[in-house]
Amino acid sequence: MPIVRQRLPSTHTVACNKKKQRRTLPFASSHMAHSVSGHLNLQVAEYDELIRTLVPAYPAMRSVQLDLMALALPNGVGRVLDLGGGTGALAAAVAERFPRAEVEIWDTDRQMLDVARERCAAFGARVHYVERSFTESLPSCEAVAASIALHHVKDMVVKAAIYRNILAALCPGGMFVNADTAVCETPALRDHAFRVWASSMVRHGISEQQALAHFASWAPEDYYPPLITELRLLADAGFVEPECFWREGAAVVFGAMR
C-alpha cells in the first residue's frame, strides 16, 4: 500500500508508514500517552469538556449530524451504526434525539466500549456494543455516522473499501454522515487551516505552542485528507451525490444519501 504523507505547519512533516491501526482519543499532553489506555482515567464529563476544547466545532458538528440523520429515520425509527464510537457520545446523542431508534457502537477497543456502556446505560437495550472493526462488512441500517474517528484510517484504499461497505449496508434513502477534519494539501491552504484550528483552541484556553504540539503528537496516527478526496472516494464507492453539509475551518460534516 502507498505511503500517505500529512504535512503540518512550519517544519512538521510526517511520513506515515502502513502499520496496525489503533483507536485513540484525539488528544495528548506531557503526562498522557496518545493512546486509549492512557486516557481511561478520564471521566466522561472530563472527556466531553476536553474534546470541545481541542475541537471547538464539535457541538456544531453534532447538531448537523443529528438533523441529517433525521432525514433517514422516518418517525425516528431505524438502526444507526456509530463507527469508531469510542466513549459513546454520538450514540447517546442519537438515542436521546430518536427515542425509537436503535444504535450500534462499533469499536475494536473493549475498554472504550465499557466507557460507552456506562454513558449509554440509561438507554437500555436500544444501544448495542459491537467489538469489531468498522473495516468489516456492516449490517443493514438506515444511517451510518462517525464522529472524529475516520481520520484514523490513513490508507485511502482501506477508506474506499469502508465507504463501499457503508453504501452496501444502507437501506434506500439511508444516510451516511461523517463529522471529522479535512485539510487541503496546497501548502498555503494547509498551513492556514492549522493556524485557524490553533486559534480556535487558543480561545478555549490552550496556547498556540500547545496547539502545535498537539498537532505534532497526533500526526503519527492521524491523516486529514482534503475534502475533495473524501467526496471522490464516496463517489467512487457508488454514492450518487456526495456533499459537504457544513464546514468551519478544518472541521467538516460530509456524506451522502443512498
N, C-alpha and C positions, 0 to 999 in steps of 0.2 A: 504494500500500500504506500502511496506517496507521502512524503513529509509535508506537513502543514505548518506554515510559519505565521505567527501572530506577532506583529511588531507593535511595541509600546512606545509611548512618548520618550523623547530625549534619546538616551543610549540604550534603552531596554529593548533588546531584540532576542527573541526566544525561538530556537528551533525545537519543534515538538515532535519527537520520535514516537512511533507507534509503541504503546505499552498497554498493559491491562488497565482498563478503566476502573476508577474507584469513586463512588459518590462522596462528595464533600460538601460541607456547608460553605457558602460564599463569603468567608471572612477569615482573617488571621490576625495574630498580634504577637508581640515579642514573647508572651508566655503561653501561647497556644499553638500547637501544631496545626497545619492546614489539613485536617482530616476529621472524619466523623467522630472517631473515638476521642479526639481532643476536645470536642465540644459538648459531649453528653452531660457534662456537669452543669450546662446552662439550663435554666428553667425555660419553659415555653414562652413565658412573658418576656424574659430577657432576650431570647432569640428574636421574637417579634419586634422588639424595640431596636435591636441591632440591625436587622435586615432593612428596616426603614431608614436607618442612618447611612448604611452603605449603599443602598439602592433607594434613594429618596422617592423615586417614581413608583415604588412598589404598591402603595394603596390605590393610586390611579389606575395602574395596570390591572389590578384585581377587579375593579368596578367594570372596566371594559370587558374583561373576560366573562364575567357573570352575565352581563347584558347580552353578549353574543351567544352564550350557551342557551339562553332563554329561547332563542330562535329555533333551536333544535330539540327542545323539550316541551312538546305540546302539553298544556295543562300541568307543566312541571314534572311530568312522568318520564322516566327513562333511566338508562345506565350511562354514567360518566366515568371515564378512565382518567386517572390522575397519574401521569408518567413521572417517575422520579419524585414521588410525593413527599419524601423527607419527613418533616415534622407534622405533616397533616394539615397545614394551614389552608391550602387551597381546598382540600377535601372538606374541611369543616365549613368553609365559606359556601361551598356548593350545597352541602347538606342543609345548611341553615337557609339559604336562599330558595331551595327547591325541596320542601318537606316531603314530597312524594317520590323523589329521585333516589337511586342507589349510586354509591360511589365506590370505585375500586382504586386503592392506592397501590401502585406498582413501584417497588423499590427493592434493590438487592441487599440492602443493609438491614439486618434483623433488628439491631438496636435502634435504628431510626424508626422502624415500623413500631417498635414498642413505645417510642415517644408519640407517634401518631395515634396509637391506640389510646393513650392517656388523654390526648387532646380531644379525640373524637368519641370518647366513651358515651357521652350524652346522646349520641345519635344511634346507639344500639346496632342492630343488625343491618341498618341501611348502609353502613360503611364497612367495606371488606378490605383486607390487608393481604396483598399478594407478594410473596417474596420471590420475585422473578425479575429478570432484566426486561426493560421495555424494548430491547432489540429483538425479542421473540415475537411470534405471532400473537395477535391480540384478539380477544373475543368480540363478538358483535356488540355494538353500542350506539347510542345516539350522539355522544360527544366525547372527544378526546381533548384533554387540556394538559399543559405543562407550565410550570412557573419557575423561572430561574433554575432550570435543570438541563435542558438540551444542549447548552453551551459546553457541557462536559463531553459531548460527542465530538471529538476533534477530527475524525476521519469522515470526509464528506461522502464517501462510498457507503459507509455504515449509516450515516444520517439519511441518505437517499433511500436505503432499504427500510429504515424506520418509517419514513413518510409513505412508502408503498404499503407497509403493514397497516398504518393508520387508515389510509384510504380503503383498504380491503375490509377493515373492521367496521367502518361507519355505515350506518343504515342510510338509505336515500334521504337527503335533507339533513344529514348529520353534519356536525360542526367540529373542525379542528381549530383550536385557538391556543397559541403559544405566546407567553409573556417572557421576554428574555432581552438580551442585549445584542445589538448589531453594530459593527464598526466598519467604515469604509477602509479599503486598502490604500487608497490615494493618500500619500504621506501627510499632506497639509490637512485633509479632512479627518484622517485618523487621529492626528495629534490634537486637533480641535475637539473631537469627540471626547477624548480622555480629559482634556482641560475642563470642558463643560461638566463632565461627570465629577471630576475632582472638586470643582467649585460648588456643586450641589452637596457634596459631602462636607465641605468646609462650613456651609450654612447650618449643618447639623452637628457641629462641634468637633470635626476632625480636621487636623491641619493639612495643608496641601502636601507637605512632606509625608505625612502618614498615609494620605490617599495614594500617592505614587508608590509607597512601599506596599500597600495592599495590592495594587495592580501587578507589581513585580512578583509578589508571593503567590498570586492566583495564576499567573501566566503558565507555569508548567502543566497545569491541569485544565485550563480553560482555553476556549477558542471562540471568538465572537465573529462569525462570518459576516460579510456585507449583507445587507438586507436583500439586495438583488440576487445574491447567491441562494439565500433561503427560498425566495419566491420561485426561482428557476428550478430548484430541487423539487418543490411542491408541484410545479407544472409538469416536470419530467415524470413525477410519480403518478400523474394522471388527474390531478385536481384541475378543473376547468378554469377557474378564475381565482388564483391565489391573490391575497390582498393584504396590504398593511392597513390595519384598522385604526391604529393610534401610534404616535411617536412623540417622544420628548427627549432630545439629545440621542444618546445611545440606547435608551430604553425603548423597546418596541413591543407591540402586540400585533401579531400577524397570523395568518392561517387561511382557511378556505372552507366552503361548504361542499358536501358531496352532492 
